[in-house]
Structures are given as structure tokens and as C-alpha cells.
Amino acid sequence: PVRLVESGGRSMQAGGSLKLSCAASGYKVGSYCMGWFRQAPGKEREGVAAIDAGGVTNYADSVKGRFTISQDTAKNTLYLQMNDLKSEDTAMYYCAADRIWCSLLQWDRSTDFGYWGQGTQVTVSS
């Protein structure tokens, strides 16, 4: 079965940087659309970033210029580099994937992704 395992979440002060990882098994990273979502308590899950097989990316307006999504096909791992963290970035971050090309789905719609990790918590204090 497909398994996505996030890691790297921790507590940070505002302005700091953090890199999240999503290790995949039973799924080939770089073949289809993969993304990162986040969910804060009492909030709906929102799309953060996505990347397609060719490396084309999409970002939520709130993270543009601060976050970078990337994939390492050799390590079969998806990453999210987060810089200049803000308190509003505090959330559980989830790795998502599907066997659909990004051009054929809405990258920031959680229901378009069929595979999910367990989440990793990021807490940013101001």
C-alpha cells in the first residue's frame, strides 16, 4: 500500500526556518502530483504548495516567497522548505499525493488527493 510519512515538524520562533520531509513508499515521487496541506485547530485544511512530475510548482499566496516545495526522485522524498516562519504558519502539515497529473486536478483542494501522510506539527511562536 501507499505510505507517506512526514517528519521535521517542531516548535520554532517567528523568523526561523524549517524543512519538512515526506518519505514515500509504494508510490513513485516525481511521477504525478504531490503537495503539502496544513490544518490549524478550528480551521479547514488548506493547500500550501504542490509540484508536478516536471517540477512545476504552485503556492498559496500566504507562503509565496517564503516556502519552497521540491522532490528528490532518488530518495523518493518530497520536501517543504519553510523560511521566515510566522505565527500564522502554526498547523499540522500533511503530505498528499495521487496518481493524477497536477494539470488535471485542483492542487489546493484536499479531496483531489487520495494518499495522505499522518501529519507533522509545526508550531511558530512570535
N, C-alpha and C positions, 0 to 999 in steps of 0.2 A: 504493500500500500504506500501511497504518497505520504511522506512525513516532512514537515517543515519545522525547524527548531530555531527559535530566536535566542540571541544572547547579547550581552553587552549593556543592558539597561542598568542604571544606577542613579543615585542621588547626586546632583550637581548644583553648583551655584550659577546664577544667570551670567551669561557671557562665556561660559565654558564650552568645551567641545566633547563629543561622544560619538563613537562609531558602533552601530548595531550590525549584527551578523545574522543571516538566516541560512542555516545549513540544510540542504535538501537531500532527500533520498527517495528513490522510486520516481524521480522527476528530474528531467534534464534542464538545468538552469541555462538560460540563453536560447531556448527553443521557442518559447511562447511568452506571453505577457506575465510579468511579475510586478508586485507592488508592495508598498507599505501603507498600512492604515493605522490610525490611532483612535483611542476612545478614552475620554476622561469621565470621571464619575458624573452621572446625571446627564451626560451628553451622548449624542448619536455617534456611531463610528464614522470617521471621515477619512477620505483618501488623502495621503500625504504625497506620495510620489509613485511613479510607475516607469518601467523600462521594457522595451520590446526586444525581439531577437536581434535586431540590428543596432541596438544601443540608443535608439531614440527615446527620450525621456519626457515625462510630464510631471509638473509640480503644482501643489496647491499654492495659491497666491500668498498665503501666510508664511510659507517656508522658502519661497524663491529667493535665491541669492545666499541662503544660509545652509540649506540641505543639499546633498548630492547622493543620488542613487546610482549604484553600479553593480556589475555582476562579474564574477570570476568563473568562467566555464571550467577551467582546470580544477578548481577547488569545489565546483558545483555549489557555490555560495553567493547569496545576494547580500549587499551591504547598503547601509544608510549612514552617510557621514553627516553629522549634525554639528554645525558651528553657530556661535553666538546664540546659545540657548537662552530662551526666555521662559518666564514662569508659565506662560500660556502653552508651552510645549509639553507640560506635565500631562502624561497619559500612559495608558498601556499601549504599546506599539506591537502591531501584528504584521507578520509576513503573509502575503497572499499570492496565489498562483492559479493558473488554469491552462488548459491546452487550447487556448484561443489566442489569436494574434491581437495585439493591443489596438490595431486599427479597426477591429471588428467588435470591440466592446467599449463601454464607458469606463475608463481607467479608475475613476474615483467612486464608482458605485460598487459597494461591497458584494451585492448579490450577483455581480457578474463574475466573481471568483469562486471556484469550487474547492480549492485547497487552502487551508489555514494553519498557521502555527499556533502555539499556546499563548504567545504574547510575552513581552519583556517590559518591565516597568521602568519608566523614565520619570524622575522627579526633579524639577528645577526650582530652586529657591532663590528669591530675589534679595 
